[in-house]
Each structure stands twice: as structure tokens, then as C-alpha cells.
Amino acid sequence: MYEFLKYEVAEGVATITLNRPEVYNALNNEITYELQAAFKAVKKDSEVRVVVLTGEGKAFCSGQDLKASSAEPNRSFSDSIHKRYNPIIKAIRNLPKPVICRLNGVAAGAGCSFALACDLVVAGESAKLIEVFVNIGLVLDSGSSYFLPRLVGSAKAFELATMGTRVSAKEAETIGLINKTVADVELDNAVKAYTDFYAKAPTKAIGLMKKMLNKSQHATLSEMLDYEAYNQDIAGASHDHKEGVTAFLEKRKAEFKGE
């Protein structure tokens, strides 16, 4: 189904793996459109409760494939961004299911943006993030100008963006850029701890909370109070709410279906 991705679903977990290891999973036209298709697939698949995005080989994603783009010297940057990259970022942020970045190596340029767009980032200690755009005279894209200042503050975001600073996984965790750093050999186990939780969690409620947290970035307190009440009605009518209350009263572990 995919030429440049691996796509697997097992036990409620969809794993999307960028699969161009020979070029550190650099982004050509085809892989970006395949990513769009993969996120459409996970949105439609009711069996999928959580998504893992990762890269094959030594890198997560090294960003735009400059060799491929040099074959189109007259291409429009904005057309490429609107057609190829922005739909992926929107798909990650709008997906009503948690998306976990398994950061297994360097994440540069748009690859860094992809990582920051995920709901959680779990990194191996050898991983690095770099907003490499400035090194080739370009500006942030694929959402990095939105995510960076919200994660680390405006001053640190300016430094990372304008100096193209390489950030180690440990430092990224310390400054709040990512969630967790573990030894490389423990990366799969650390990701699994999250997917085990989310694959059995009340997915509908989590999807609603994701929407609420997204909205809170540009809403007032009054607006969020109203939006919380609105979404609580939706969550309160769900199967999982009823199951959660029943399990509490029966003093047993809830068996959520994600509905």
C-alpha cells in the first residue's frame, strides 16, 4: 500500500514508520502524500486507539529531501508547504486520538516540526532536534513557529530558530520540548508503556481533551469554561463514562472501548 512508509496496526496501536533510511528519512513528494493517506486511515479505523510516528534506521526524519527538491528549481515554496506539509501537521493535531512520536534519531527541519506536532514525544538519548531552516536561508515552517514558543517560551524559541541550535534529547526534555528521554535500548519499552495505557483508555474523552487543549491556545478563560461544559455533555453521554462509573461502583478496573 505504501512505498516509503511502513504501516502496522496491532492491539489498538497504529505504527507509522518513515521508511527511507538510506537518506535519513528525508521527505520527498511521495512520502508526504503517503503520510497524509496514513493519517486519514488511522482516523477512519475505529480499532486504532493510539498512533506511533517514528523513523526507520538511524534517524527520525532529516527534513526536506534537498536533492529531490533541487530537481524542481522553479517550484513554489508556499504551494509545497500548503499541499505537502501543512495537511500532515493538521492531521496530527486534529486526530481525535493520541499521537506519540518515537524519536529514534535526528529530527531536523520539517522532521522536527513533525515531532513537535505530536501529543507526546519519547526520545532515545542519542536523538537530537534541530530547526535547520536558517542554515539554508529559510524560515520555520510546518508549524514550528507555532509550537516552539508555546513549548519553550519566546526567547528560547528565537534562539533555537535563528541559530539552528542542535538540542540533545536530554536538554530537550529539560526545557520542555519533549516529554521523556530514555536510554536508546529502552526506547521501545518506554513507548510501549504509553501505548499500553492509551490503547485501553477512554479514547473519546482523550480526543475531546485534545481538541480543548488545542483551542485553549487562542481562547479566553470564559470561552474555555463554556467549551469545557459543551464537551463534558458529549463525554458524559459516552459508553466509557458509563463504564467508568459502573466500574468504580463495582470496585473493579474499567474496561474502556474508546466509545
WOZI-V92723 format. One record per pair of residues at least 4 apart in sequence whose ideal C-beta (glycine too) atoms are under 7 Angstrom apart, sorted by the first residue. I is the first residue (numbers start at 1). J is the second residue. D is the distance in Angstrom with one decimal. If there is no record, write none. Layout:
[[I	J	D] [I	J	D]]
This chain:
[[1	7	6.7] [2	7	5.7] [2	34	5.0] [3	30	6.3] [3	34	6.9] [4	19	5.6] [4	20	5.5] [4	30	5.6] [4	31	4.0] [4	34	5.6] [5	16	6.1] [5	17	6.4] [5	18	6.5] [5	19	5.5] [5	31	6.7] [5	34	4.9] [5	35	6.8] [5	38	5.9] [6	17	3.9] [6	19	5.1] [6	56	6.8] [7	16	5.8] [7	38	5.5] [8	15	4.8] [9	14	4.8] [9	45	6.8] [9	47	6.5] [9	48	6.0] [11	199	6.0] [12	47	6.5] [12	48	6.6] [12	49	4.0] [12	50	6.6] [12	199	3.6] [13	50	5.5] [13	52	6.4] [13	195	4.7] [13	199	5.6] [14	42	4.7] [14	48	4.5] [14	51	4.8] [15	52	4.6] [15	54	6.9] [16	38	5.0] [16	51	6.6] [16	53	5.2] [17	54	5.4] [17	55	6.6] [17	56	5.3] [18	25	3.9] [18	31	6.6] [18	55	4.5] [18	56	6.4] [18	61	5.5] [19	56	4.6] [20	25	5.0] [20	26	6.2] [20	31	6.4] [21	25	6.5] [21	56	4.6] [21	57	3.0] [23	65	6.2] [24	58	6.8] [24	59	3.7] [24	62	3.8] [24	106	6.7] [25	55	4.3] [25	56	6.6] [25	59	5.4] [25	60	6.7] [25	61	4.6] [25	62	6.3] [26	62	4.9] [26	63	6.6] [26	64	6.8] [26	65	3.8] [27	31	5.6] [27	32	5.6] [27	61	6.7] [27	63	6.4] [27	64	5.4] [27	65	5.7] [27	110	5.9] [28	65	4.5] [28	68	4.3] [29	33	6.6] [29	84	6.6] [30	34	6.2] [31	35	6.3] [32	36	6.8] [32	84	4.0] [32	85	6.5] [32	88	6.5] [33	37	6.6] [34	38	6.3] [35	39	6.5] [35	88	5.1] [36	40	6.6] [36	87	5.1] [36	88	5.9] [36	91	6.5] [37	41	6.4] [38	42	6.7] [39	43	6.4] [39	88	6.9] [39	91	3.8] [39	92	6.7] [39	95	6.4] [40	44	6.5] [41	45	6.1] [42	48	4.8] [42	51	5.3] [42	95	6.8] [42	97	6.9] [43	95	5.7] [48	97	6.5] [49	97	6.3] [49	198	6.0] [49	199	4.8] [49	203	4.9] [49	258	5.1] [50	97	6.0] [50	98	5.1] [50	100	6.7] [50	195	5.3] [50	198	3.8] [50	199	5.5] [51	95	7.0] [51	97	6.1] [51	99	4.6] [51	100	6.9] [52	100	5.1] [52	102	5.3] [52	191	6.2] [52	195	6.4] [53	99	6.1] [53	101	5.4] [53	102	7.0] [53	114	6.9] [53	118	6.1] [54	60	6.7] [54	102	3.7] [54	104	5.7] [55	59	5.5] [55	60	4.1] [55	61	5.5] [55	104	5.7] [55	105	6.4] [58	105	4.9] [59	105	3.9] [59	106	4.9] [60	103	5.2] [60	104	5.6] [60	105	5.2] [60	106	6.5] [60	107	4.5] [60	111	5.9] [60	115	6.5] [60	127	6.9] [61	107	5.8] [61	111	2.8] [61	114	6.0] [62	106	6.1] [62	108	5.0] [62	111	5.9] [63	108	4.5] [63	109	2.7] [63	110	4.8] [63	111	4.8] [63	132	6.1] [64	69	5.9] [64	109	5.9] [64	110	5.8] [65	69	6.4] [66	70	6.1] [69	75	6.8] [75	80	6.0] [76	80	6.5] [77	81	6.3] [78	82	6.1] [79	83	5.9] [80	84	5.3] [81	85	5.1] [81	86	5.8] [81	141	5.4] [82	86	5.5] [85	89	6.6] [85	110	5.7] [85	141	6.5] [85	142	4.4] [86	90	6.1] [87	91	6.1] [88	92	6.6] [88	114	6.9] [89	93	6.3] [89	113	6.7] [89	117	5.0] [89	142	5.6] [89	143	4.4] [90	94	5.6] [91	95	6.1] [92	99	5.2] [92	117	4.5] [92	118	6.2] [93	117	6.0] [93	214	6.1] [95	99	6.1] [96	207	2.9] [96	210	6.6] [97	203	6.0] [97	207	6.0] [98	119	4.8] [98	120	6.8] [98	198	5.0] [98	206	6.0] [99	118	4.6] [99	119	5.1] [100	118	6.3] [100	119	6.8] [100	120	4.7] [100	122	6.4] [100	191	6.2] [100	194	5.5] [100	195	6.7] [101	115	4.6] [101	118	3.9] [101	120	7.0] [101	121	4.3] [102	122	6.1] [102	187	6.6] [102	191	4.8] [103	107	6.0] [103	115	5.8] [103	121	5.6] [103	122	6.6] [103	123	3.8] [103	124	6.8] [103	127	4.5] [103	169	6.9] [103	178	6.8] [104	124	5.6] [104	127	6.5] [104	187	6.3] [105	126	6.9] [105	127	5.7] [106	127	7.0] [106	128	5.1] [107	111	4.5] [107	112	4.5] [107	115	4.5] [107	129	4.9] [108	112	5.8] [108	130	4.8] [108	132	4.5] [109	132	4.7] [109	133	5.9] [110	114	6.4] [110	141	6.7] [110	142	4.4] [111	115	6.8] [112	116	6.4] [112	129	5.0] [112	130	6.3] [112	131	5.7] [112	144	6.5] [113	117	6.2] [113	142	3.5] [113	143	5.1] [113	144	4.5] [114	142	7.0] [115	121	5.5] [115	129	6.6] [116	144	6.5] [116	147	4.1] [116	151	6.8] [117	143	5.6] [117	147	6.6] [119	210	6.6] [120	179	4.9] [120	194	6.2] [121	178	3.8] [121	179	5.4] [122	179	6.2] [122	180	4.8] [122	187	6.9] [122	190	5.1] [122	191	5.2] [122	194	6.6] [123	127	4.1] [123	169	3.9] [123	172	6.8] [123	178	5.5] [123	181	5.0] [124	169	6.6] [124	182	6.6] [124	184	3.9] [124	187	4.3] [125	169	5.4] [125	170	6.4] [125	181	5.7] [125	182	6.8] [125	183	5.6] [125	184	5.9] [126	184	5.4] [127	169	4.2] [128	166	5.5] [128	167	6.5] [128	168	5.8] [128	169	6.8] [129	167	4.8] [129	172	5.6] [129	177	6.6] [130	164	6.1] [130	166	4.7] [130	167	6.8] [131	140	6.2] [131	144	5.9] [131	160	5.5] [131	161	5.2] [131	164	6.1] [132	164	5.5] [133	138	4.3] [133	139	5.9] [133	140	5.7] [134	161	6.8] [134	162	5.8] [134	164	4.6] [135	164	4.8] [140	144	4.1] [140	145	4.3] [140	161	5.5] [143	147	5.5] [144	148	5.5] [146	150	6.8] [147	151	5.9] [148	152	6.2] [148	157	3.8] [148	160	6.2] [148	161	6.4] [149	153	6.4] [149	154	4.8] [149	157	4.1] [150	217	6.5] [151	176	5.6] [151	177	5.4] [152	156	4.1] [152	157	5.6] [152	175	5.2] [152	176	5.9] [152	177	5.8] [153	157	6.5] [154	158	6.3] [155	159	6.8] [156	160	6.3] [156	175	6.4] [157	161	6.0] [158	162	5.8] [159	163	5.6] [159	165	6.1] [160	165	5.0] [160	167	6.8] [167	171	5.2] [167	172	4.9] [167	177	6.5] [168	172	6.7] [169	173	6.6] [169	178	6.9] [169	181	4.4] [170	174	6.5] [170	181	5.2] [171	175	6.3] [172	177	4.0] [172	178	4.5] [173	178	5.5] [173	180	6.4] [173	181	4.5] [180	190	6.2] [182	186	4.2] [182	187	5.9] [182	190	4.4] [186	190	5.5] [187	191	6.4] [188	192	6.1] [189	193	6.7] [191	195	6.2] [192	196	5.8] [193	197	6.9] [194	198	6.2] [195	199	5.6] [197	201	5.9] [200	256	6.1] [201	206	5.9] [201	256	6.0] [202	206	6.4] [202	240	3.7] [202	244	6.8] [202	256	4.6] [202	258	6.8] [203	207	6.1] [203	258	3.3] [204	208	6.6] [204	235	6.7] [204	238	4.9] [204	240	6.1] [204	258	6.2] [204	259	6.0] [205	209	6.4] [205	235	4.8] [205	238	6.8] [205	240	6.4] [206	210	6.4] [207	211	6.8] [208	212	6.4] [208	231	4.6] [208	234	6.2] [208	235	5.7] [209	213	6.2] [210	214	6.4] [211	215	6.3] [212	216	6.3] [212	227	6.1] [212	228	6.6] [212	231	6.0] [215	219	5.2] [215	227	6.0] [216	224	5.4] [219	223	4.1] [219	224	5.2] [221	225	6.3] [222	226	6.8] [223	227	6.1] [224	228	6.1] [225	229	6.8] [226	230	6.4] [227	231	6.3] [228	232	6.1] [231	235	6.2] [232	236	5.8] [233	237	6.6] [235	241	5.8] [236	241	5.4] [238	259	6.3] [239	243	6.1] [239	257	5.8] [239	259	4.3] [240	244	6.0] [240	256	4.6] [240	257	6.4] [240	258	6.9] [240	259	6.3] [241	245	6.5] [242	246	6.2] [243	247	6.0] [243	254	5.4] [243	255	6.4] [243	256	6.2] [244	248	6.4] [244	254	4.8] [245	249	6.4] [246	250	6.0] [247	252	5.1] [247	253	6.4] [247	254	3.8]]
